[in-house]
Amino acid sequence: SQRASALEPGVFSSGPSFIEGYIYGQDPYGNKVVSQTLLQAQAPDVQVTVLAFPKEGMPNSFNGAIGDFYWTVRSVGSTNIAVGERITLDVIVSGSGDYETVAFPDLSRQAGFKDVFRLSDLSPVGEIKDARKRFTVYLRPIVPGVKLIPSIQFSSFDPISKTYIVRQSDPIVISVRPGKKFEREEPN
């Protein structure tokens, strides 16, 4: 088998393919035994048409996830912090689909984040394990008095129903008190 991913829509051709080889196994004593018959297989050219994602109904949070996923967001550690202190979020993605296409959404494009939290320019890289994907996300509040980490919108495209699925995390209650003078720099 062979797996390929299209980076853009279009019609793609595999070209004809050919493979040959010998079957081998083991005799009752564990010795390698090779068949004397050369086996051959040929496959014809296969064309695949890759469609673009529909523009109609595409949510702003869509970044290429293919499947039907559920997102759980929880804070790790204290949520009673000072301006500039780091908040860690543990984000777990479960469901069905291609986990390789699941990326963390750009929080700067979502309401309540851009002028309230310092965000990294680099998107968190998730780890796939046990049919789930996990992201660790760091935020630093840049103003005092913040009471919530807003809901995060996640979206994916379901190729079976040919529709976008949009899910929201629950907001997380926090308390941000004044802190030292805050310098704008990338979070650790």
C-alpha positions, 0 to 999 in steps of 0.5 A, a space after each residue: 500500500 502507499 499513502 499520498 497527501 495532496 497539498 492542493 486541489 487537482 487531478 493526480 495520476 499515479 502512473 502504472 506500477 509494477 512489482 515482482 518478487 519471491 515468496 519466502 517462509 520458514 520450514 519446520 526447523 526455522 530455516 528460510 525457504 524461498 519459492 522458486 516461482 517469480 511472482 509479478 503484479 501490475 496495477 494500471 494508472 489510477 487518477 484521483 481528483 482532489 476537490 477544494 474545501 468549499 468556501 461557503 460555510 467555511 468558519 474562520 477557525 478552519 485550518 485544514 482538519 479533516 474528520 469529526 473531532 472533539 476538543 477538551 481544554 483544561 488549565 494545568 496549575 494555578 489560574 490565580 496569577 499576576 500579569 505576565 505569569 504563564 498559564 498552561 492549557 492542556 488540549 486533548 483532541 479525540 474523535 475520528 478522522 486524519 489526526 495528521 491534519 489537526 492543527 491548533 487554531 490561531 488564537 489571535 484570530 479569535 475573540 478575546 485573545 489578541 489584546 488580552 493575552 501574549 501569544 506565541 507566533 509559533 503554533 503548538 505542535 501536537 503529539 498523536 498517541 492512543 487515538 488522540 492528539 494532545 497540545 500544550 498551549 502557553 498564554 500570558 495575560 498582559 492586562 490585570 482584571 482578566 476573569 476568563 480564558 474565552 471559549 476556543 473555537 475549533 473546526 473541521 471538515 467532514 468529508 462524508 457529510 461534506 459540511 464543516 463541524 464547529 465546536 467550542 471549548 468551555 471558557 476557563 475562569 481565571 483571576 489576573 492581578 497586577 504584576 511587574 512591568 510587562 515586557 512583550 516577548 515570546 512565552 517560554 
